[in-house]
Amino acid sequence: MTTLASPGTNKFPDDSVEKQVYNIVDGLKEYLPIMNDRNRLGFCLYKYMKGEGDSPEVIVKTNKLILEGITPEELASKISTELDKIKK
């Protein structure tokens, strides 16, 4: 039995909302040590930016994120501040 090569992936353009949101979350890796938590948070924040999801305050509380060195309220505040910069 042989294994096929993995499929290629397309990168988002640097000016896309997806890339900007995931960059925000990637910048929080000191507070979110688990990569899967960062991916889940990025997806939820992207849906929020599209108008389909909850606010950052609700997302941080309901996603059961493992946080280090920051409270959920402080993290939600940092995220909201960064998302406001994207909206402008």
C-alpha positions in Angstrom: 0.0 0.0 0.0 1.3 3.5 -0.8 0.5 6.8 0.5 -0.4 9.7 -1.8 1.1 13.2 -1.3 -1.1 15.5 0.7 -3.1 18.0 -1.4 -1.8 21.5 -1.8 -3.3 24.3 0.0 -4.1 27.8 -1.1 -3.0 30.7 1.1 -5.4 33.6 1.7 -4.3 37.0 0.3 -2.7 39.3 3.0 -5.5 41.8 2.8 -8.4 39.3 3.2 -10.5 39.2 6.4 -9.6 35.6 7.0 -5.9 36.3 7.0 -6.2 39.3 9.2 -8.3 37.5 11.8 -6.0 34.5 11.9 -3.0 36.8 12.3 -4.7 38.4 15.3 -5.2 35.0 16.9 -1.7 33.8 16.0 -0.3 36.9 17.8 -2.0 35.6 21.0 -0.1 32.4 21.1 1.6 33.3 24.4 -1.9 33.2 26.0 -3.3 30.3 23.9 -0.6 27.6 24.0 -2.8 24.9 22.2 -2.8 25.3 18.4 -6.3 23.8 18.1 -7.7 26.4 20.4 -6.2 29.1 18.2 -7.6 27.6 15.1 -11.1 27.2 16.7 -10.9 30.8 18.0 -9.9 32.1 14.5 -12.8 30.3 12.8 -15.3 31.7 15.3 -13.9 35.2 15.0 -14.0 35.0 11.2 -17.7 34.0 11.4 -18.3 37.0 13.8 -16.7 39.3 11.2 -19.0 37.9 8.6 -22.0 38.7 10.9 -22.8 35.1 11.6 -21.2 34.5 15.0 -21.1 35.6 18.6 -19.1 38.5 20.0 -15.6 37.9 21.2 -16.7 38.1 24.8 -19.1 35.2 24.2 -16.7 33.2 22.1 -13.9 33.3 24.7 -16.3 32.1 27.4 -18.0 29.3 25.4 -15.1 27.8 23.6 -13.4 26.3 26.6 -10.0 27.7 25.7 -6.9 26.9 27.8 -5.5 30.3 28.8 -2.1 31.1 30.3 -1.3 34.4 32.0 -4.5 36.2 31.1 -8.1 36.3 32.2 -10.9 35.6 29.7 -12.2 39.2 30.0 -8.7 40.6 29.2 -8.4 38.3 26.2 -11.8 39.3 24.9 -10.9 43.0 25.3 -7.6 42.5 23.4 -9.4 40.7 20.6 -12.2 43.3 20.3 -9.6 46.1 20.1 -7.8 44.3 17.2 -11.0 43.4 15.4 -12.0 47.1 15.5 -8.8 47.9 13.6 -9.8 45.5 10.8 -13.3 47.0 10.6 -12.0 50.5 9.9 
